[in-house]
Amino acid sequence: MRAPAPHHRLHAPGRRNQTYQLQHPPGQRRRTGRTLPLDQAPRSRARHDRASKPLGHRHPGGRNRPGALPRTPLPAVRPHRRRPRRRSRGRRNHGHLLPQRLFRRPGVGHFLAERDPGQVSRGWDAACNRTVTWAQLREKATGKEFYYLNTHFDHMGETARRESARMVADFVRERIPDDATVIVGGDLNTDAAHPDLAPLKEQLRIARDIADPTDRRGTFNGFGSTPGNIVIDHIFCRNVSGPALETLRDGYGAAYLSDHYPVVFTFRLP
């Protein structure tokens, strides 16, 4: 396997979070026995191998995978060295990956981004079931804490996206102390300026806007079928210092690992 090209390093030491997806390209289906060239539609294991080097190159403090799902319906936080597991059939679930040698997790949980959070259903006009997972993380070396939420808003339902943003914002306001550091990340399937995300922007800041350095590179590629300037993967935050953000778009040894690019957010805890 060809080694990935070296990456520019962000000169902002601190905790690093990555958000990325490993999706099956159009036409590629599991259990069909088809073998496709890696540079066209690499299969899950091969794509994970190719993704792990450039992603791990930045030694993240944690990752979230809105599109790469573990086997359990409602996953707990797992060590970042484990491979993504197959999705549960007919469900869209979400997982955190973090190095357990660095963090403890005093709290972890989930809630459904549905009209009735107590019942699994497709909320509002959503095309898929949607989940929000959260973790309260404590750094072992310093005892400092922050909260991390991971989600994937619906790609079809505008009402579902708006209500999902409201539910996340309500959780941050009602369940997390005002002075706590909060990171919210995922594929939100809309532009940051869209009114659907207004509830989030009332509680948190857009990491891409406050980071230095930062970029405005597109995060969605559609496996080459869309323009390269579409930004629908976002990180929101509050009470962080020294933020830096970078969208990773090359160095994998394959044309596309997913229809989304990874986004790396580096920050310091106050």
C-alpha positions as MATLAB code, in Angstrom:
seq = 'MRAPAPHHRLHAPGRRNQTYQLQHPPGQRRRTGRTLPLDQAPRSRARHDRASKPLGHRHPGGRNRPGALPRTPLPAVRPHRRRPRRRSRGRRNHGHLLPQRLFRRPGVGHFLAERDPGQVSRGWDAACNRTVTWAQLREKATGKEFYYLNTHFDHMGETARRESARMVADFVRERIPDDATVIVGGDLNTDAAHPDLAPLKEQLRIARDIADPTDRRGTFNGFGSTPGNIVIDHIFCRNVSGPALETLRDGYGAAYLSDHYPVVFTFRLP';
ca = [
       0.000    0.000    0.000;
       1.349    3.398   -0.913;
       2.082    5.531    2.107;
      -0.091    8.654    2.385;
       1.474   11.956    1.539;
       2.673   13.988    4.525;
       0.174   16.479    5.899;
       0.616   20.042    7.020;
       0.473   20.064   10.818;
      -1.587   22.563   12.713;
       0.688   24.424   15.137;
      -1.887   24.616   17.909;
      -1.220   22.018   20.596;
      -4.260   20.773   22.428;
      -7.110   18.302   22.232;
      -8.052   17.215   18.754;
     -11.399   16.026   17.531;
     -12.122   14.533   14.132;
     -15.475   14.080   12.467;
     -15.683   11.832    9.423;
     -17.800    9.246    7.635;
     -16.999    6.018    5.842;
     -19.909    5.508    3.461;
     -20.572    2.916    0.768;
     -20.323    4.582   -2.674;
     -23.284    4.459   -5.090;
     -23.509    1.059   -6.709;
     -21.467   -0.686   -4.006;
     -23.502   -2.974   -1.787;
     -22.594   -5.383    0.959;
     -22.927   -9.146    0.513;
     -22.913   -8.941   -3.287;
     -19.471  -10.440   -3.710;
     -18.495   -7.682   -6.124;
     -14.881   -6.580   -6.072;
     -14.296   -2.972   -7.138;
     -10.964   -1.194   -7.626;
      -9.813    0.570   -4.472;
      -9.356    3.854   -6.293;
     -13.008    3.765   -7.384;
     -14.989    2.321   -4.511;
     -12.782    0.806   -1.791;
     -14.488   -1.636    0.523;
     -14.959   -0.912    4.229;
     -11.898   -2.727    5.622;
      -9.577   -1.367    2.948;
     -10.988    2.133    3.348;
     -10.514    1.965    7.101;
      -6.881    0.922    6.618;
      -6.318    3.822    4.247;
      -8.123    6.270    6.501;
      -6.403    5.261    9.725;
      -2.949    6.490    8.745;
      -3.748   10.072    7.728;
      -6.351   10.419   10.482;
      -4.154    8.885   13.147;
      -1.239   11.005   11.914;
      -2.760   13.879   13.851;
      -3.109   11.905   17.093;
      -6.664   13.037   17.822;
      -8.071   13.234   21.297;
     -11.268   11.741   19.931;
     -13.233   11.034   16.789;
     -16.838   10.729   15.898;
     -18.145    8.648   13.053;
     -21.606    9.759   11.901;
     -21.573    7.171    9.109;
     -19.421    4.303   10.404;
     -21.460    2.407   12.909;
     -20.679   -0.269   15.462;
     -22.757   -3.407   15.773;
     -24.625   -2.404   18.916;
     -27.741   -0.255   18.359;
     -26.698    2.366   20.938;
     -22.907    2.292   21.251;
     -20.740    3.330   24.153;
     -17.414    5.094   23.802;
     -14.828    2.718   22.363;
     -11.034    2.747   21.999;
      -9.991    4.556   18.828;
      -7.851    1.649   17.628;
     -10.840   -0.568   16.934;
     -12.089   -0.944   13.391;
     -15.498    0.424   12.462;
     -18.068   -2.342   12.557;
     -20.908   -2.911   10.170;
     -24.047   -0.882   10.434;
     -27.099   -2.393   11.986;
     -29.511   -3.125    9.160;
     -32.083   -0.405    8.635;
     -30.660    1.882   11.329;
     -28.395    4.890   11.478;
     -26.535    4.866   14.772;
     -23.490    6.767   15.909;
     -20.333    6.110   17.877;
     -17.488    7.930   19.546;
     -13.934    6.708   19.279;
     -11.454    7.914   21.857;
      -8.163    6.769   23.374;
      -9.096    5.462   26.813;
      -5.562    5.965   28.085;
      -6.177    9.735   27.962;
      -9.746   10.129   29.189;
     -12.246    8.897   31.716;
     -15.940    9.248   31.003;
     -18.002   10.138   34.083;
     -21.113   10.266   31.913;
     -22.220    8.855   28.575;
     -25.586    8.447   26.918;
     -27.794    9.008   23.924;
     -31.159   10.340   22.892;
     -33.212    9.908   19.781;
     -33.652   12.883   17.470;
     -37.293   11.958   17.000;
     -40.689   13.533   17.612;
     -41.053   11.134   20.550;
     -37.524   10.624   21.984;
     -38.754    7.609   23.942;
     -39.779    5.641   20.877;
     -37.728    4.655   17.821;
     -39.377    6.173   14.760;
     -38.687    8.459   11.848;
     -39.321   11.869   13.282;
     -41.157   14.583   11.389;
     -40.237   14.439    7.673;
     -36.992   12.474    8.172;
     -35.938    9.743    5.782;
     -33.938    7.871    8.460;
     -33.891    7.282   12.198;
     -31.492    9.738   13.843;
     -29.579    9.574   17.123;
     -27.468   11.922   19.237;
     -24.756   10.402   21.447;
     -22.977   12.358   24.156;
     -20.094   11.858   26.562;
     -18.745   13.755   29.553;
     -14.970   13.327   29.286;
     -12.339   13.944   31.954;
      -8.700   14.205   30.986;
      -6.675   11.888   33.213;
      -3.564   14.080   33.252;
      -5.266   17.314   34.326;
      -8.718   16.428   35.617;
     -10.244   18.934   33.193;
     -13.586   18.025   31.668;
     -15.557   18.715   28.529;
     -18.736   17.455   26.911;
     -18.851   16.005   23.421;
     -21.972   15.400   21.321;
     -22.063   13.563   18.008;
     -24.954   13.390   15.571;
     -26.069   13.086   11.960;
     -29.000   15.238   10.865;
     -31.403   13.993    8.239;
     -30.515   14.530    4.592;
     -34.100   14.915    3.370;
     -36.295   16.403    6.083;
     -35.894   20.126    6.697;
     -38.252   20.028    9.655;
     -36.312   17.073   11.065;
     -33.038   19.005   10.799;
     -34.531   22.061   12.485;
     -36.062   20.016   15.299;
     -32.879   17.981   15.742;
     -30.899   21.200   16.146;
     -33.432   22.377   18.728;
     -33.144   19.109   20.672;
     -29.339   19.296   20.751;
     -29.471   22.951   21.819;
     -32.015   22.114   24.547;
     -29.768   19.335   25.842;
     -26.780   21.687   26.025;
     -28.803   24.360   27.801;
     -30.623   22.074   30.249;
     -28.107   19.319   30.983;
     -24.654   20.922   30.767;
     -23.274   23.606   33.126;
     -22.943   27.048   31.561;
     -19.204   27.235   32.181;
     -18.433   23.794   30.727;
     -16.559   23.247   27.471;
     -18.864   21.771   24.842;
     -18.099   20.327   21.392;
     -20.864   19.290   18.987;
     -19.867   17.681   15.706;
     -21.279   15.755   12.791;
     -22.794   15.708    9.342;
     -25.600   18.246    9.688;
     -26.612   18.117    6.010;
     -27.025   21.861    5.663;
     -24.964   25.028    5.400;
     -23.943   26.701    8.648;
     -25.821   29.869    7.658;
     -29.141   28.033    7.220;
     -31.924   28.966    9.669;
     -32.313   25.273   10.558;
     -29.174   25.572   12.696;
     -30.265   28.747   14.499;
     -30.956   26.949   17.832;
     -27.388   25.641   17.890;
     -25.939   29.041   17.070;
     -27.800   30.544   20.024;
     -25.915   28.211   22.393;
     -22.596   27.602   20.633;
     -20.135   29.116   18.186;
     -19.210   27.723   14.785;
     -15.691   26.347   15.101;
     -14.852   27.138   11.496;
     -15.572   30.828   12.121;
     -13.476   31.265   15.268;
     -10.554   28.927   14.539;
      -7.127   30.226   13.553;
      -5.901   28.692   11.361;
      -9.079   27.565    9.647;
     -10.312   26.800    6.141;
     -13.438   27.001    4.023;
     -12.777   23.834    2.051;
     -15.756   21.741    1.070;
     -16.554   18.731    3.238;
     -18.919   16.879    0.880;
     -17.709   15.374   -2.391;
     -20.486   12.972   -3.421;
     -17.776   10.587   -4.620;
     -16.831   13.178   -7.232;
     -20.366   13.937   -8.408;
     -20.739   17.356   -6.733;
     -18.830   20.656   -6.629;
     -15.955   20.711   -4.194;
     -17.156   23.696   -2.143;
     -20.155   22.224   -0.270;
     -19.723   22.496    3.524;
     -22.278   20.450    5.478;
     -20.072   18.856    8.171;
     -19.781   21.197   11.122;
     -18.295   21.507   14.586;
     -19.881   23.820   17.150;
     -18.148   24.718   20.395;
     -18.008   26.932   23.454;
     -15.454   27.715   26.172;
     -12.400   26.631   24.179;
      -9.096   28.411   23.598;
      -6.563   28.245   20.791;
      -8.970   26.658   18.292;
      -7.704   25.442   14.913;
      -9.597   23.633   12.154;
      -8.580   21.728    9.049;
     -10.484   19.749    6.402;
      -8.463   16.731    5.216;
      -8.895   16.159    1.505;
      -5.862   14.222    0.304;
      -3.143   11.772    1.287;
      -5.259    8.606    1.479;
      -3.922    6.671   -1.520;
      -7.471    6.471   -2.909;
      -9.706    8.893   -4.767;
     -12.453    8.881   -2.133;
     -12.757    7.109    1.186;
     -16.270    8.455    1.586;
     -18.636   11.046    0.176;
     -17.452   13.268    3.064;
     -14.018   14.516    4.064;
     -12.735   14.389    7.669;
     -12.648   17.636    9.647;
     -10.071   18.039   12.440;
     -10.674   20.499   15.277;
      -7.853   21.300   17.718;
      -8.513   23.189   20.942;
      -7.285   23.797   24.483;
      -9.363   23.365   27.603;
      -9.555   26.491   29.781;
];
